[in-house]
Amino acid sequence: MKQIFIILLVTIFLQAYSQENDSTIVIQSSRGRLSGLVNIQNLNEDYNSLKFEGHWEGIEFGINGFADADYSMYPATDDQFLDNDILRSNVLNLNLLQYSRGIQQVRNNIGLVTGLGLSFKSYHLNSNTTITLDENKLVRPTRLYYDSNQKSKLSLFYLEMPILLELQIPVNHVNNRFYISAGIIGSKRLESHTKIKYRKDGKKDKLKSPGYYSTNDYKLAATLRLGYRSYNLFFSYDLIPLFEDRKGPVLHPWSAGLRLVSF
C-alpha cells in the first residue's frame, strides 16, 4: 500500500510538472472534439505586448462648489459671504503629461497613473461681494457697488500631480475599455486673484486684485474618474480646506465635469 501511495504521488508530481512546463494546451469544443492548440507562450507574449495606458492626459471642463462650509468665526451678517453660483463657477484642467505603469504580470487592465497638469478654478460670487485681508490676514467680505450689472469672482491657478489606481474592463474589444480610477491629486497654488467686472461711463472696466488671500499654498484632493471611449467624467473633493487655519471660513472645494479632448 505504501509503495502504491508513493507511486501515485510521483505520478501526480510528474503530471503537474509536465503541465507547468508544457507550451500548449488542448481546447475541447462543446461537442467533445479537439478544436485546436493554443500556444501559451505566444498568448503571454500577446498580453505583455499590450502596454497599460491610463487616462489622465487631456482637456477637462466642469463646475466648482464649496462643501462642508463653516462660518462660525464670523458674525451672522457675514454668513455665507462666499456662497457661489455653481453653474457659473468653472474649472479648466489641462493635463499635459502622463506616466502609466501596469502592475500585472500577464495582463494590462490594472495599473498606476501619474503625471502633471494645470488647473484653473473660478468661483462666481455675489455680484457685489469680494474678499480682502485685514491686518491679521483674516479673510473679510467687502461690498463694492459700481453698477447693477457688475460681476465678482475668485480665481485660483494650480500645478497638479495625481497618483491614481486604474481598473480597465474590455467591452466587446480589447481596445474598447470601460475604466474607473481613484486616488489623490496633490496641488501647488501658483496664483490667485479676485476680479470685479463693471461698467463706468458706459464702458466695460474691471478691477483685478492679485493676492494669496490666506489660501493654502498646497492642497490634497480625493478624485474619482470613469469613462468609456469618448465619454469621460471626473469628480474631486479637496481634503484640505481652501483657507489657512483660522484665517477664513472652512470650505472644502469640489469639482465635477467631463473631458473635452483626450491626448
C-alpha positions, 0 to 999 in steps of 0.5 A, spaced: 500 500 500 505 504 501 509 503 495 502 504 491 501 511 495 508 513 493 507 511 486 501 515 485 504 521 488 510 521 483 505 520 478 501 526 480 508 530 481 510 528 474 503 530 471 503 537 474 510 538 472 509 536 465 503 541 465 507 547 468 512 546 463 508 544 457 507 550 451 500 548 449 494 546 451 488 542 448 481 546 447 475 541 447 469 544 443 462 543 446 461 537 442 467 533 445 472 534 439 479 537 439 478 544 436 485 546 436 492 548 440 493 554 443 500 556 444 501 559 451 507 562 450 505 566 444 498 568 448 503 571 454 507 574 449 500 577 446 498 580 453 505 583 455 505 586 448 499 590 450 502 596 454 497 599 460 495 606 458 491 610 463 487 616 462 489 622 465 492 626 459 487 631 456 482 637 456 477 637 462 471 642 463 466 642 469 463 646 475 466 648 482 462 648 489 464 649 496 462 643 501 462 642 508 462 650 509 463 653 516 462 660 518 462 660 525 468 665 526 464 670 523 458 674 525 451 672 522 451 678 517 457 675 514 454 668 513 455 665 507 459 671 504 462 666 499 456 662 497 457 661 489 453 660 483 455 653 481 453 653 474 457 659 473 463 657 477 468 653 472 474 649 472 479 648 466 484 642 467 489 641 462 493 635 463 499 635 459 503 629 461 502 622 463 506 616 466 502 609 466 505 603 469 501 596 469 502 592 475 500 585 472 504 580 470 500 577 464 495 582 463 494 590 462 487 592 465 490 594 472 495 599 473 498 606 476 497 613 473 501 619 474 503 625 471 502 633 471 497 638 469 494 645 470 488 647 473 484 653 473 478 654 478 473 660 478 468 661 483 462 666 481 460 670 487 455 675 489 455 680 484 457 685 489 461 681 494 469 680 494 474 678 499 480 682 502 485 681 508 485 685 514 491 686 518 491 679 521 490 676 514 483 674 516 479 673 510 473 679 510 467 680 505 467 687 502 461 690 498 463 694 492 457 697 488 459 700 481 453 698 477 447 693 477 450 689 472 457 688 475 460 681 476 465 678 482 469 672 482 475 668 485 480 665 481 485 660 483 491 657 478 494 650 480 500 645 478 497 638 479 500 631 480 495 625 481 497 618 483 491 614 481 489 606 481 486 604 474 481 598 473 480 597 465 474 592 463 474 590 455 467 591 452 466 587 446 474 589 444 480 589 447 481 596 445 474 598 447 475 599 455 470 601 460 475 604 466 474 607 473 480 610 477 481 613 484 486 616 488 489 623 490 491 629 486 496 633 490 496 641 488 501 647 488 497 654 488 501 658 483 496 664 483 490 667 485 486 673 484 479 676 485 476 680 479 470 685 479 467 686 472 463 693 471 461 698 467 463 706 468 461 711 463 458 706 459 464 702 458 466 695 460 472 696 466 474 691 471 478 691 477 483 685 478 486 684 485 492 679 485 493 676 492 494 669 496 488 671 500 490 666 506 489 660 501 493 654 502 499 654 498 498 646 497 492 642 497 490 634 497 484 632 493 480 625 493 478 624 485 474 619 482 474 618 474 470 613 469 469 613 462 468 609 456 471 611 449 469 618 448 465 619 454 469 621 460 467 624 467 471 626 473 469 628 480 474 631 486 473 633 493 479 637 496 481 634 503 484 640 505 480 646 506 481 652 501 483 657 507 489 657 512 487 655 519 483 660 522 484 665 517 477 664 513 471 660 513 472 652 512 470 650 505 472 644 502 472 645 494 469 640 489 469 639 482 465 635 477 465 635 469 467 631 463 473 631 458 473 635 452 479 632 448 483 626 450 491 626 448 
